[in-house]
């Protein structure tokens, strides 16, 4: 059996950033003085959220987007967070914004209410019910698509893998990755099976996949021997796994 090939996400990411940088430059040539504006609204001070936000801010700077980071304290209430969301909806200099999840507040905040308060035309994370509904209906050109599933699809396409007619298996059903990944693959003409922690005979379901996308919070949920020979595998999960080879 031939050794497994590696899908180079860093290379694809660099290509996409170059393409976006060129698009921003062309926009600024057509509209002098214009700068795309992105805002990131964070509640609390989670280490993982801080890491993700720094990556987003750096990427925005690289391609010429003005990114603003708004950081609210853990004492913030739902009404206070909603006021910031409404303010960003009304800010003409902000063309899109992200509410960083999870909301790290010591108060009870309805995450769905906060997300659905985002104006759909500024919902660049694609997490509002309006965006999710359009994606589920196949209106891919009329909605924002969540970044991780869209990145997975780009990676699959850049690898030259045919999606249409293939059997795709998605392990995980979160609103951020699993569910939209299912919809994206479906509307790219794959036959899609979604699995999760309650799926019976997970090994048999995984083995059917020509394309396998794993997006769970459980490390080592999928075993290597389950995977169909020649399958394309993308692991979106971020989990802590002890490594005895590292100090």
N, C-alpha and C positions, 0 to 999 in steps of 0.2 A: 504494500500500500504506500502511495506517495505521501511524503510528509505534509502536514497541514500548512497552508499558506496563512500569512498574517495580513489582515485588513489594516492598512496604515491610516488610522484616524487623524494623526497629526498632519500628514501630507494633505489629506482632503480638507482639513480645517484651514490650512495655510492657503490653499487654492481658493476656498470660499471667501476668506478674508481679503485676498487680493482682488477678487471680483467685486466685492462690496465696496472696497476702497475706491476702485475705478468708477463705480456707480455714483458714489458720493461726490467725487471730483467732477463728473459730468453734470450732476445736478447743480453744483455750485457755479459751474461755467454758464449754465442756462439761467440761473437765478442768483446773480451776484449778491453776496452778503447772507445767503441762506446757509444755515447749519442744522442738520437733523438733530433733534433733541430727544434724549432718553432719560427717564427718571427711574430710580430704584427706591422703593419704599420698604424700609425694614423696621420691624418692631423687635426690640430686645438686642441681645449681643451674643448669639450662638456662634461658636467657633466655626462650625461648618458653613453657616450662612455668610459669615465674614469672608471665608475663603472663596466661596462661590461668587460673592459680590465683587471681590477684588479682581477675579478673573474676567467678569463681565465688564467692569470699568476699564480694564486694560485693553480688552478686545475693542470696545467702543472707541477708545482713544486711537488705537492703531488704524481704524478705518475712517476716522474723521467725524465721529459722532460726539456731540457734547453730552456727556453723561453726568447726571446729578444724583448724588446719594443722600437720601433723607433718612435719618436714623432716629427713631422714636424710642423713648425709654420703656422698660418693662412695666412701668406703672400705667402705660397708656390704656385707655378704655376703648371699647368698640366705637363709641360715638366720636371720639377723637381721631381714631384711625379713618373712619368714614369721612370726616371733614377733610383730611388730607387727600383722600381719593377723589372727592368731588372737586377739590382745588386743582388737582392735576388734570382732571377731565376738562376743566375750564381754561387751563393755561395753554395759550396758543403756541408758546415756545416749546412745549413738550408734545412731541408727535406720537409717542408711545411710552408706556411705563409698565413696570413689573412690581408686583407686591411679592416680596420675598417670603417664601413659606419654609417652615411653619412660622406662625406668628408667636413670637416668644414673649408673651405677656403674663403677668401674674393675675390678670383679670380674665374672665371668661369672654372670649371673642368668637363670634360666629364667622368662621372663615368663608363659608359660602356667601354670606351676606356681603362681606368685604370684597370678595372677588367679583361677584355679580354687580357691584356698584361701579366697576370699571366700565367706561364707555367702550362698546365693542370695537370701535374704530381705533382705539388706543390699546387694546388688549393684546400686546405683542407676545405674551406667553401663551395665548390661546386657551385660557382656562375658564372663561365665562361660559355660562350655559348657552348663550347665543353662539359662541364659537364652537363649542362642543357639538351642538345640534347641527350646525352647518357641516361640520366634518363628518358626522354620522350619516348625513344625507348625501354626502359626496360632493358638496359644494366647495371643492378644494381651492377654487380661485376666488372665493368670496369670504374667506375667513383666515385668521391667523392660526397656524398649526403649532402645537407645543414643540419646543426646541429639541428635546431629546429624541422623540420619535422621528421628527423631520431629519435630524442628523443621522439617525440610523438608516433611514431610507436613502439619503444622499450617499452614505457609505456603501450600501448594497449596490446602488446604481453605478457608482464610480468604480466598483470592482468588476463591473461588466456582467453582473448576475441578472439573469432574466427573472422577473417577478411573475409576470402573467402566466397563468396555468400551473404555477408551483403551489405546493402545499406548505403554508407557513404556520408555524406554531409560536404563539406568544405566551410566555409564562409570566403571569402577573396581570392585574386588572386595575391598577391605580388610574386615577383621572389624569395624572401627569404623564405617565408613560404607557402602561399596559393597554388601557382602553383606546386611546388615540392611535397607538401603534397598530392595533387590530384594524381600526377603520382605515388607516392609511394603506395598509397592505391589501385590504379588501378592495378599495377603490383603485388600486393599481393592479387589480385582476388576479390576485392570489386567492386560493381557497384557504381560509384562516380558521384555526382552532385556538381558542383562548383557554389556558389552564391556570390553576391557582392552587392554593394550599389545600383545598378540599377536593381536588380532582382525583378520581379513582384511577389507578393504573397509570400514574404519571409517566412512568418509563415507556410504556407503549405509545402514549400520545406523543411524547418527545421524539420517539424513533420514527414517526411519520413525517417529520419536518424536513423539507428541502431547505427551508430557511427557518432558523430558530433564534428568537429574540427573548432573552431572559431579563426580566426586570422585577426582581423581588428583593426584599430586605432580609432574606435568609441565605446565608452563605452555604455553598456546596449543595444546594437543593437539587441541582441537575448533575448527574454523574456522566463522566466521559463515555462510558460504555453504552449509554442510552442513545447516543447521537448517531444519526444515520450517516453512513460513509458518504463523504462528498458534500455534506450539508454546510451551509453558510451559518456561522454562529456569531451572534453579537450579545455580549453580556453588559447590560446597563446598570446592574446592581453595584452599589458601593457598600462594601461590608468590611469589617475588621476581622482579619484572619491571622492568627499567630504564625510567624515564619521563623523557624529555628535557625535558618541560614543567615538571619540578620540580627545584629546586636540590639 
